[in-house]
Amino acid sequence: MRRVQNRRLLPVDLSKGAVIAHKTGTLGVLLGDAGIIELPSGKRYLAGILVKRPFGDTRARVFISQVSKLVYGYLDQPRVTSLPQ
């Protein structure tokens, strides 16, 4: 799954140190990508996005890449371990 050639869905806009193993698929009216993403910090998460679309509509690809970017950005933020007093 690390050798998938299609880099236009989940892998878009991941940082250089990120590692992804994923599998894409399409049925014309359905586009999807599912994978395991490892951040440079060592955190890992699973992502699976399926979009029903008009046949061949490219907006589904854009949607998947945007959702992937948002989730990655959220999970890549440093965690606050305690609240200031």
Secondary structure, DSSP 4 states (H G I P E B T S, - for coil): -TT----SSTTTT--TT-EEEEEEEE-SSEEEEEEEEE-TTS-EEEEEEEEE-STT-THHHHHHHHHHHHHHHHHTSPPP-S---
